[in-house]
Amino acid sequence: MIMKLDRSATTGPMYVQIANSIEQMIRDGDYGQSDELPSESELSKEFGVSRATAIKAYELLGRRQVVTRHQGKGTKVAIAPMERALPELTGFSQHIKHLGSTPGSELLSFSLGFGGEGMIAEQVFPPGLPLVVIQRLRFVDKQPVGTQIVAIPQEIADVCGITPDLFARPDQSLYELFDQNGIALGSGEESIAAVNATSEEAKILHVPKGTALIEVIRQSRSTAGQLVEVVQARYLGSAYIYKVQLTSKWKKEKK
């Protein structure tokens, strides 16, 4: 990274020039998604500025959502927001692969539950129905983007051979298991809400407590109408874009 700063008073603050330069390099492909950027000290030496100026440049890029900054982990190029069409019934892994990125996961817990009890994902099922409950941290290109809790009827889990060891694999896709074992998804419904990261979520996502998250609760049914999963996911608000196709009701009525 070599660039000469224009230090005249008419060109704007140096930290803005540095931020603009780095952002242009990212656009030009010199840095890719999740690539680590120079440290603040390296940046200050490269541009011949104070460390405080380098910090301000990275802070500006953070506000622009061009980079992500985690204490003790450095500064990285931010992942591109993941656009999702609302009618789309695909799993997390399928969706991320479709966008050209690499999905991943870390198993946080694997437990047995019952419908009507426990967390939201369990409460939707009929009371007393045996469930398998899986909680994972989800990644895109090795960056954590959210947490996900999924509850599945025990009978479906048994058909699919779902075990803790299986879901300890970072590349394990639930929807691929459904497909491989003849569980055909026919329909689903989602609710979306804005929430703030709890202390625990902030810690594992490496963001400040209170960071904006998108909470998604999904119910998916088989082609036979059986409820096969309930998902409660919380994703970084900066990581997701939900896209909705709208039709003018007024135009329809006018016709």
C-alpha positions, 0 to 999 in steps of 0.5 A: 500500500503506497500512497502520497497524501496531499497535505494542503488545506483544501484536500480534506483531513488526512484520515479521510484521504487514507480511508478513501484510499483503502476503500478504493483498494478494496473495490479494486480487489487489492483486498478481498472479503475478510482479508486482514488489513495493516495494523494501526501502527503499520498504517501510520508508518506507511502514510507518515501520519500519527497513530491517532490519524490511522485510528481515525481512518479505520474508525471512519471505514468502520462507520461506513461498514467497509471494515470490521474491527475487533479488539485483539483481532485487528481490522478486516475487510467486512463481508458484503451484506447478504441479500435475501429475497423473502419468498426464498426457502433455503437454509443458511449454508445454501444461501451463503454458497449461492452468494459465492461465499463460504458458510461455516458453523461452531456447535455451541450446544446440542440438547433434547427438549420438548414442545411447549417448553424452553426457548422460542424454537421449542415453544412453537411445537405441540406440548410434550413433543420430543425435540432435538435442539441445536445451537450454533454460531454461524460464519461467512468467510470465517467471520461470525455473523450470528447465532442460530437455534433450531428445534427439530422433532426427534423423529425427524432427527432420527431419520436424518441421523442427527448427532452432536458429532455430526453438527460439530462439523463446521460445514454441516448443512441441515437442509442438505440432510433433509434433502438426502433423507427425503424430507421435502420442504414445502413451505415456511413462514418468517418473522423479523424483528430488530433486537440488540446484542446481549452480553453473551452474544456480543462476546461471541460475535466480537461486537459491543453489547447492544449492537443492532441484530436482526432476529429471524424466527422461521417455521418450515413445513414439509410438503405433507404439512408437517412442522419439521423445524423452528429456527430462532436466529440472530444475525448482525444487522450490518450483515443482512439485507432482506429484499421484498418484491412489492406490488401496488394494490392501488393499481390493481384496484384501479384496473 
